[in-house]
């Protein structure tokens, strides 16, 4: 089941990348595969998505932030 959801996530992110959307993970450029791998490795962790859109409403940047890392720093 998880394998299918990771495949779906990769397909989604690959589509964004092909449309020119910048994909970031914890502030650094990442490929769709790097994002999926981070999700697979971070079983107990969670990533928050943040979409930046331009004036036309098109997604320009898709950021993933590890919310567990943020909480540990406090």
DOVEX-450381 format. One record per atom (N, C-alpha, C, O): x, y, z; atom name. Coordinates in nm, 3 decimals, m for minus. Layout:
# residues N
{xx X, yy Y, zz Z, atom CA}
...
This chain:
# residues 74
{xx 0.083, yy m0.121, zz 0.000, atom N}
{xx 0.000, yy 0.000, zz 0.000, atom CA}
{xx 0.086, yy 0.126, zz 0.000, atom C}
{xx 0.062, yy 0.218, zz m0.078, atom O}
{xx 0.188, yy 0.130, zz 0.089, atom N}
{xx 0.275, yy 0.248, zz 0.093, atom CA}
{xx 0.346, yy 0.269, zz m0.039, atom C}
{xx 0.365, yy 0.382, zz m0.083, atom O}
{xx 0.386, yy 0.157, zz m0.104, atom N}
{xx 0.458, yy 0.165, zz m0.230, atom CA}
{xx 0.375, yy 0.242, zz m0.333, atom C}
{xx 0.428, yy 0.325, zz m0.406, atom O}
{xx 0.246, yy 0.214, zz m0.337, atom N}
{xx 0.158, yy 0.282, zz m0.432, atom CA}
{xx 0.149, yy 0.430, zz m0.400, atom C}
{xx 0.152, yy 0.513, zz m0.491, atom O}
{xx 0.139, yy 0.465, zz m0.273, atom N}
{xx 0.129, yy 0.607, zz m0.238, atom CA}
{xx 0.258, yy 0.680, zz m0.270, atom C}
{xx 0.255, yy 0.796, zz m0.310, atom O}
{xx 0.374, yy 0.614, zz m0.253, atom N}
{xx 0.501, yy 0.677, zz m0.289, atom CA}
{xx 0.512, yy 0.693, zz m0.440, atom C}
{xx 0.565, yy 0.793, zz m0.489, atom O}
{xx 0.463, yy 0.594, zz m0.513, atom N}
{xx 0.463, yy 0.605, zz m0.660, atom CA}
{xx 0.374, yy 0.721, zz m0.704, atom C}
{xx 0.410, yy 0.796, zz m0.795, atom O}
{xx 0.258, yy 0.735, zz m0.640, atom N}
{xx 0.167, yy 0.845, zz m0.673, atom CA}
{xx 0.231, yy 0.980, zz m0.640, atom C}
{xx 0.218, yy 1.076, zz m0.716, atom O}
{xx 0.300, yy 0.986, zz m0.528, atom N}
{xx 0.367, yy 1.109, zz m0.488, atom CA}
{xx 0.475, yy 1.145, zz m0.590, atom C}
{xx 0.488, yy 1.261, zz m0.630, atom O}
{xx 0.553, yy 1.045, zz m0.633, atom N}
{xx 0.657, yy 1.070, zz m0.732, atom CA}
{xx 0.595, yy 1.123, zz m0.862, atom C}
{xx 0.644, yy 1.221, zz m0.919, atom O}
{xx 0.489, yy 1.060, zz m0.907, atom N}
{xx 0.422, yy 1.103, zz m1.031, atom CA}
{xx 0.373, yy 1.247, zz m1.019, atom C}
{xx 0.389, yy 1.327, zz m1.111, atom O}
{xx 0.314, yy 1.280, zz m0.904, atom N}
{xx 0.266, yy 1.416, zz m0.880, atom CA}
{xx 0.382, yy 1.516, zz m0.885, atom C}
{xx 0.374, yy 1.618, zz m0.953, atom O}
{xx 0.489, yy 1.486, zz m0.812, atom N}
{xx 0.602, yy 1.579, zz m0.805, atom CA}
{xx 0.675, yy 1.589, zz m0.938, atom C}
{xx 0.723, yy 1.696, zz m0.975, atom O}
{xx 0.684, yy 1.479, zz m1.011, atom N}
{xx 0.746, yy 1.481, zz m1.143, atom CA}
{xx 0.667, yy 1.573, zz m1.237, atom C}
{xx 0.725, yy 1.645, zz m1.317, atom O}
{xx 0.535, yy 1.568, zz m1.226, atom N}
{xx 0.451, yy 1.658, zz m1.306, atom CA}
{xx 0.476, yy 1.804, zz m1.273, atom C}
{xx 0.483, yy 1.888, zz m1.362, atom O}
{xx 0.489, yy 1.834, zz m1.143, atom N}
{xx 0.521, yy 1.971, zz m1.103, atom CA}
{xx 0.655, yy 2.014, zz m1.161, atom C}
{xx 0.668, yy 2.123, zz m1.216, atom O}
{xx 0.756, yy 1.927, zz m1.149, atom N}
{xx 0.890, yy 1.960, zz m1.198, atom CA}
{xx 0.887, yy 1.986, zz m1.349, atom C}
{xx 0.952, yy 2.079, zz m1.397, atom O}
{xx 0.814, yy 1.904, zz m1.423, atom N}
{xx 0.805, yy 1.921, zz m1.569, atom CA}
{xx 0.736, yy 2.052, zz m1.607, atom C}
{xx 0.759, yy 2.105, zz m1.715, atom O}
{xx 0.653, yy 2.105, zz m1.517, atom N}
{xx 0.587, yy 2.234, zz m1.541, atom CA}
{xx 0.675, yy 2.351, zz m1.498, atom C}
{xx 0.634, yy 2.467, zz m1.510, atom O}
{xx 0.796, yy 2.321, zz m1.447, atom N}
{xx 0.888, yy 2.427, zz m1.408, atom CA}
{xx 0.876, yy 2.472, zz m1.264, atom C}
{xx 0.934, yy 2.573, zz m1.225, atom O}
{xx 0.802, yy 2.396, zz m1.183, atom N}
{xx 0.787, yy 2.430, zz m1.042, atom CA}
{xx 0.917, yy 2.393, zz m0.970, atom C}
{xx 0.968, yy 2.282, zz m0.985, atom O}
{xx 0.969, yy 2.486, zz m0.891, atom N}
{xx 1.087, yy 2.462, zz m0.810, atom CA}
{xx 1.045, yy 2.381, zz m0.687, atom C}
{xx 0.953, yy 2.419, zz m0.616, atom O}
{xx 1.114, yy 2.270, zz m0.663, atom N}
{xx 1.081, yy 2.184, zz m0.550, atom CA}
{xx 1.195, yy 2.193, zz m0.448, atom C}
{xx 1.312, yy 2.174, zz m0.482, atom O}
{xx 1.159, yy 2.224, zz m0.324, atom N}
{xx 1.257, yy 2.238, zz m0.217, atom CA}
{xx 1.222, yy 2.143, zz m0.102, atom C}
{xx 1.106, yy 2.113, zz m0.077, atom O}
{xx 1.326, yy 2.098, zz m0.034, atom N}
{xx 1.306, yy 2.023, zz 0.089, atom CA}
{xx 1.400, yy 2.083, zz 0.193, atom C}
{xx 1.522, yy 2.085, zz 0.174, atom O}
{xx 1.343, yy 2.131, zz 0.301, atom N}
{xx 1.417, yy 2.201, zz 0.406, atom CA}
{xx 1.504, yy 2.312, zz 0.348, atom C}
{xx 1.618, yy 2.333, zz 0.390, atom O}
{xx 1.448, yy 2.384, zz 0.249, atom N}
{xx 1.514, yy 2.502, zz 0.192, atom CA}
{xx 1.615, yy 2.474, zz 0.082, atom C}
{xx 1.676, yy 2.568, zz 0.032, atom O}
{xx 1.634, yy 2.350, zz 0.044, atom N}
{xx 1.731, yy 2.315, zz m0.061, atom CA}
{xx 1.661, yy 2.249, zz m0.178, atom C}
{xx 1.564, yy 2.175, zz m0.160, atom O}
{xx 1.711, yy 2.278, zz m0.299, atom N}
{xx 1.652, yy 2.217, zz m0.418, atom CA}
{xx 1.654, yy 2.066, zz m0.405, atom C}
{xx 1.751, yy 2.008, zz m0.356, atom O}
{xx 1.546, yy 2.002, zz m0.449, atom N}
{xx 1.537, yy 1.856, zz m0.445, atom CA}
{xx 1.461, yy 1.806, zz m0.566, atom C}
{xx 1.369, yy 1.871, zz m0.616, atom O}
{xx 1.500, yy 1.689, zz m0.611, atom N}
{xx 1.428, yy 1.624, zz m0.721, atom CA}
{xx 1.307, yy 1.551, zz m0.661, atom C}
{xx 1.300, yy 1.530, zz m0.540, atom O}
{xx 1.211, yy 1.513, zz m0.746, atom N}
{xx 1.098, yy 1.436, zz m0.696, atom CA}
{xx 1.143, yy 1.309, zz m0.623, atom C}
{xx 1.085, yy 1.273, zz m0.520, atom O}
{xx 1.244, yy 1.241, zz m0.675, atom N}
{xx 1.292, yy 1.119, zz m0.612, atom CA}
{xx 1.351, yy 1.146, zz m0.473, atom C}
{xx 1.331, yy 1.068, zz m0.381, atom O}
{xx 1.423, yy 1.256, zz m0.458, atom N}
{xx 1.479, yy 1.291, zz m0.328, atom CA}
{xx 1.370, yy 1.317, zz m0.225, atom C}
{xx 1.383, yy 1.279, zz m0.109, atom O}
{xx 1.262, yy 1.382, zz m0.267, atom N}
{xx 1.152, yy 1.410, zz m0.175, atom CA}
{xx 1.084, yy 1.280, zz m0.133, atom C}
{xx 1.055, yy 1.260, zz m0.015, atom O}
{xx 1.059, yy 1.192, zz m0.229, atom N}
{xx 0.995, yy 1.064, zz m0.197, atom CA}
{xx 1.084, yy 0.983, zz m0.104, atom C}
{xx 1.035, yy 0.924, zz m0.008, atom O}
{xx 1.213, yy 0.979, zz m0.131, atom N}
{xx 1.304, yy 0.905, zz m0.043, atom CA}
{xx 1.303, yy 0.961, zz 0.098, atom C}
{xx 1.303, yy 0.886, zz 0.195, atom O}
{xx 1.301, yy 1.093, zz 0.110, atom N}
{xx 1.297, yy 1.155, zz 0.243, atom CA}
{xx 1.171, yy 1.114, zz 0.318, atom C}
{xx 1.176, yy 1.089, zz 0.438, atom O}
{xx 1.059, yy 1.107, zz 0.247, atom N}
{xx 0.934, yy 1.063, zz 0.310, atom CA}
{xx 0.942, yy 0.916, zz 0.352, atom C}
{xx 0.891, yy 0.878, zz 0.457, atom O}
{xx 1.005, yy 0.834, zz 0.270, atom N}
{xx 1.017, yy 0.692, zz 0.300, atom CA}
{xx 1.106, yy 0.669, zz 0.422, atom C}
{xx 1.075, yy 0.586, zz 0.507, atom O}
{xx 1.215, yy 0.741, zz 0.431, atom N}
{xx 1.310, yy 0.727, zz 0.541, atom CA}
{xx 1.252, yy 0.782, zz 0.671, atom C}
{xx 1.274, yy 0.726, zz 0.778, atom O}
{xx 1.179, yy 0.889, zz 0.662, atom N}
{xx 1.127, yy 0.960, zz 0.778, atom CA}
{xx 0.994, yy 0.900, zz 0.822, atom C}
{xx 0.893, yy 0.971, zz 0.826, atom O}
{xx 0.992, yy 0.773, zz 0.855, atom N}
{xx 0.867, yy 0.705, zz 0.891, atom CA}
{xx 0.795, yy 0.774, zz 1.006, atom C}
{xx 0.673, yy 0.789, zz 1.003, atom O}
{xx 0.869, yy 0.816, zz 1.107, atom N}
{xx 0.807, yy 0.878, zz 1.223, atom CA}
{xx 0.792, yy 1.028, zz 1.204, atom C}
{xx 0.727, yy 1.095, zz 1.284, atom O}
{xx 0.852, yy 1.080, zz 1.100, atom N}
{xx 0.850, yy 1.224, zz 1.077, atom CA}
{xx 0.738, yy 1.268, zz 0.987, atom C}
{xx 0.667, yy 1.187, zz 0.928, atom O}
{xx 0.725, yy 1.397, zz 0.979, atom N}
{xx 0.621, yy 1.455, zz 0.895, atom CA}
{xx 0.677, yy 1.575, zz 0.822, atom C}
{xx 0.753, yy 1.654, zz 0.878, atom O}
{xx 0.637, yy 1.589, zz 0.697, atom N}
{xx 0.675, yy 1.705, zz 0.617, atom CA}
{xx 0.551, yy 1.787, zz 0.588, atom C}
{xx 0.446, yy 1.734, zz 0.554, atom O}
{xx 0.566, yy 1.917, zz 0.602, atom N}
{xx 0.458, yy 2.009, zz 0.571, atom CA}
{xx 0.483, yy 2.065, zz 0.432, atom C}
{xx 0.595, yy 2.103, zz 0.399, atom O}
{xx 0.379, yy 2.071, zz 0.350, atom N}
{xx 0.389, yy 2.130, zz 0.216, atom CA}
{xx 0.354, yy 2.277, zz 0.222, atom C}
{xx 0.266, yy 2.319, zz 0.297, atom O}
{xx 0.425, yy 2.355, zz 0.142, atom N}
{xx 0.396, yy 2.497, zz 0.130, atom CA}
{xx 0.403, yy 2.532, zz m0.018, atom C}
{xx 0.505, yy 2.509, zz m0.083, atom O}
{xx 0.297, yy 2.589, zz m0.070, atom N}
{xx 0.290, yy 2.627, zz m0.211, atom CA}
{xx 0.305, yy 2.778, zz m0.224, atom C}
{xx 0.236, yy 2.854, zz m0.156, atom O}
{xx 0.396, yy 2.822, zz m0.312, atom N}
{xx 0.408, yy 2.963, zz m0.346, atom CA}
{xx 0.352, yy 2.979, zz m0.486, atom C}
{xx 0.391, yy 2.908, zz m0.578, atom O}
{xx 0.259, yy 3.074, zz m0.501, atom N}
{xx 0.197, yy 3.095, zz m0.631, atom CA}
{xx 0.229, yy 3.235, zz m0.683, atom C}
{xx 0.257, yy 3.326, zz m0.605, atom O}
{xx 0.225, yy 3.250, zz m0.816, atom N}
{xx 0.247, yy 3.381, zz m0.876, atom CA}
{xx 0.114, yy 3.456, zz m0.884, atom C}
{xx 0.011, yy 3.408, zz m0.837, atom O}
{xx 0.117, yy 3.575, zz m0.943, atom N}
{xx m0.003, yy 3.658, zz m0.950, atom CA}
{xx m0.115, yy 3.594, zz m1.033, atom C}
{xx m0.232, yy 3.629, zz m1.017, atom O}
{xx m0.078, yy 3.502, zz m1.122, atom N}
{xx m0.178, yy 3.434, zz m1.204, atom CA}
{xx m0.236, yy 3.311, zz m1.135, atom C}
{xx m0.326, yy 3.246, zz m1.188, atom O}
{xx m0.185, yy 3.279, zz m1.015, atom N}
{xx m0.233, yy 3.163, zz m0.941, atom CA}
{xx m0.162, yy 3.033, zz m0.974, atom C}
{xx m0.204, yy 2.926, zz m0.930, atom O}
{xx m0.054, yy 3.043, zz m1.053, atom N}
{xx 0.023, yy 2.924, zz m1.089, atom CA}
{xx 0.125, yy 2.894, zz m0.979, atom C}
{xx 0.184, yy 2.986, zz m0.923, atom O}
{xx 0.144, yy 2.768, zz m0.950, atom N}
{xx 0.242, yy 2.729, zz m0.848, atom CA}
{xx 0.382, yy 2.751, zz m0.904, atom C}
{xx 0.416, yy 2.701, zz m1.011, atom O}
{xx 0.464, yy 2.827, zz m0.830, atom N}
{xx 0.602, yy 2.851, zz m0.869, atom CA}
{xx 0.699, yy 2.767, zz m0.788, atom C}
{xx 0.799, yy 2.718, zz m0.840, atom O}
{xx 0.669, yy 2.750, zz m0.659, atom N}
{xx 0.758, yy 2.676, zz m0.570, atom CA}
{xx 0.676, yy 2.585, zz m0.480, atom C}
{xx 0.570, yy 2.624, zz m0.429, atom O}
{xx 0.726, yy 2.465, zz m0.461, atom N}
{xx 0.665, yy 2.368, zz m0.369, atom CA}
{xx 0.772, yy 2.332, zz m0.269, atom C}
{xx 0.874, yy 2.272, zz m0.304, atom O}
{xx 0.750, yy 2.369, zz m0.143, atom N}
{xx 0.849, yy 2.345, zz m0.038, atom CA}
{xx 0.798, yy 2.240, zz 0.059, atom C}
{xx 0.680, yy 2.237, zz 0.095, atom O}
{xx 0.888, yy 2.154, zz 0.101, atom N}
{xx 0.861, yy 2.055, zz 0.204, atom CA}
{xx 0.949, yy 2.088, zz 0.323, atom C}
{xx 1.071, yy 2.101, zz 0.308, atom O}
{xx 0.889, yy 2.102, zz 0.440, atom N}
{xx 0.964, yy 2.133, zz 0.562, atom CA}
{xx 0.941, yy 2.023, zz 0.663, atom C}
{xx 0.826, yy 1.988, zz 0.693, atom O}
{xx 1.049, yy 1.969, zz 0.716, atom N}
{xx 1.041, yy 1.865, zz 0.818, atom CA}
{xx 0.996, yy 1.931, zz 0.947, atom C}
{xx 1.074, yy 2.002, zz 1.011, atom O}
{xx 0.872, yy 1.908, zz 0.987, atom N}
{xx 0.820, yy 1.975, zz 1.106, atom CA}
{xx 0.875, yy 1.915, zz 1.234, atom C}
{xx 0.871, yy 1.980, zz 1.338, atom O}
{xx 0.925, yy 1.793, zz 1.229, atom N}
{xx 0.987, yy 1.735, zz 1.349, atom CA}
{xx 1.118, yy 1.803, zz 1.381, atom C}
{xx 1.149, yy 1.824, zz 1.498, atom O}
{xx 1.197, yy 1.840, zz 1.281, atom N}
{xx 1.323, yy 1.911, zz 1.303, atom CA}
{xx 1.296, yy 2.046, zz 1.367, atom C}
{xx 1.369, yy 2.087, zz 1.458, atom O}
{xx 1.193, yy 2.115, zz 1.321, atom N}
{xx 1.158, yy 2.246, zz 1.378, atom CA}
{xx 1.124, yy 2.233, zz 1.526, atom C}
{xx 1.169, yy 2.314, zz 1.607, atom O}
{xx 1.046, yy 2.132, zz 1.562, atom N}
{xx 1.006, yy 2.114, zz 1.701, atom CA}
{xx 1.122, yy 2.076, zz 1.791, atom C}
{xx 1.123, yy 2.112, zz 1.909, atom O}
{xx 1.221, yy 2.003, zz 1.738, atom N}
{xx 1.336, yy 1.962, zz 1.818, atom CA}
{xx 1.426, yy 2.080, zz 1.855, atom C}
{xx 1.493, yy 2.076, zz 1.958, atom O}
{xx 1.428, yy 2.185, zz 1.772, atom N}
{xx 1.514, yy 2.300, zz 1.795, atom CA}
{xx 1.463, yy 2.389, zz 1.907, atom C}
{xx 1.539, yy 2.469, zz 1.961, atom O}
{xx 1.337, yy 2.375, zz 1.942, atom N}
{xx 1.278, yy 2.464, zz 2.043, atom CA}
{xx 1.323, yy 2.427, zz 2.182, atom C}
{xx 1.282, yy 2.491, zz 2.279, atom O}
